Amino acid sequence: MQEIDIIINGGKILLLDPQNTCLNNSALAINGSAIIAIGSIEEINKKYHAKKVIDTLDSLVMPGFINCHTHAAMTCFRGIADDLELMDWLNNYIFPAEAKNVNKDLAYWGSLLACAEMIKSGTTTFCDMYIFEDETARAAKSAGMRCLIGEVLFDFPSPNIKTPQAGIAYTRMLIEKWQKDPLINIIVEPHALYTCSPALLNDAKKLADDYQVPLGIHLLENKSEKEQLRQKFGKEAVIFLKEIGYLNNRLLAFHCVCLSAEDMRLFADYGVNVSHNPASNMKLASGIAPVPDMLKAGVKVGLGTDGCASNNNLDMIKEMSTAAKLHKVARLDPTVMDAKTVVRMATINGAKALGMNKITGSLEVGKKADIIIIGLNKPHLTPLYNEYSHLVYAANGADVDTVFINGKLVMENRQLLTIDEAEVMQRVREIALNIKKSIQQ
């Protein structure tokens, strides 16, 4: 009998593999950071002896959620400027508040609060764009979360970076500092086409190419941006990106509300990835991304929450529900964005969008043990006919009981094991007092 670290016994196991396999009364074996076996309870327990055994009767075991787009430290700005149009919100409220308040302390504690919120709602991997991202990396590492993070690059100064050249240098530092870490991965992230010059866009692409890391950018978030970029470049934004060599399978485009049929064809042809962020797009009245058409065209689409200033939470189960219902009512078609499609967007397809599908996003032998356990013995989850339907239409983040990331137990029975939850909340409350004073001046 082989000695291993963990066995998860019983319940239902949703693999999110290519066959969408759902196993009953099965077990999963973990050793080190990886899944080493999946099979019947009898065969797993006959072959392996584990230091820790978790019994999951009346539970659903599945891959952790992949949040494809957020701004983690913006938990500190949750609710600061709601019910505003995108450019008004960004230019008159968010950018000024950030200029006065964002520092290393805010970035670290705000990111750690985001990690707590994400773990408690079942997210095991997130893609982040913000300021002082080395602090976000430090927070994610402390929390034990897998991430893909990048410093936001602008033409103008941020609280951390004073010039575009300094932004490129800082991003290079992040790549080199974290390149061998098992959890922290780096992405090069020019903010958007309307905040970055062609020179900065070219420098960002060269950096991403030199290190073969992903490249992320906000793109075509609403109609006014689409028109602004058409006037700026004298052509459509996606055509401009094609001409400067941005379209490839390492590009991750956030939002993409205003993609045309030709844009979608180009994205599919070049393997471009998209993060769909429905709650943020709804709240800012940016519009409805044509996700059913993207999927039909063959575009890889993951799901993201965006930041807490425009959502205002990081709950991927809520985001799944929003995504499914939004497109049904927009198309007047109850069959689009079915539950299974949306769950795959939040797991394995999100992993594909981040270039991480070889290590996470599904439960398969050899992949990293990024696993969540959802308790089903609850009134709102009774009875159970279809696991995918329950996840999208009935469950919520608080139903997540236990979370493993990279084979490490980071939450058990709703108790965070890597984060001092009370301390983090108190630190952010103190930061919020300063933010409130600054916006009243």
Secondary structure, 3 states (H helix, E strand, C coil): CEEEEEEEECCEEECCCCCCCEEECEEEEEECCEEEEEEEHHHHHHHEEEEEEEECCCEEEEECEEEEEECHHHHHHCCCCCCCCHHHHHHHHHHHHHHHHCCHHHHHHHHHHHHHHHHHCCEEEEEEEECCHHHHHHHHHHHCCEEEEEEEECCCCCCCCCCHHHHHHHHHHHHHHHCCCCCEEECEEECECCCCCHHHHHHHHHHHHHHCCCEEEEECCCHHHHHHHHHHHCCCHHHHHHHCCCCCCCEEEEECCCCCHHHHHHHHHHCCEEEECHHHHHHCCCCCCCHHHHHHHCCEEEECCCCCCCCCCCCHHHHHHHHHHHHHHHHCCCCCCCHHHHHHHCCHHHHHHCCCCCCCCCCCCCCECCEEEEECCCHHHCCCCCHHHHHHHCCCHHHEEEEEECCEEEEECCEECCCCHHHHHHHHHHHHHHHHHHHHC
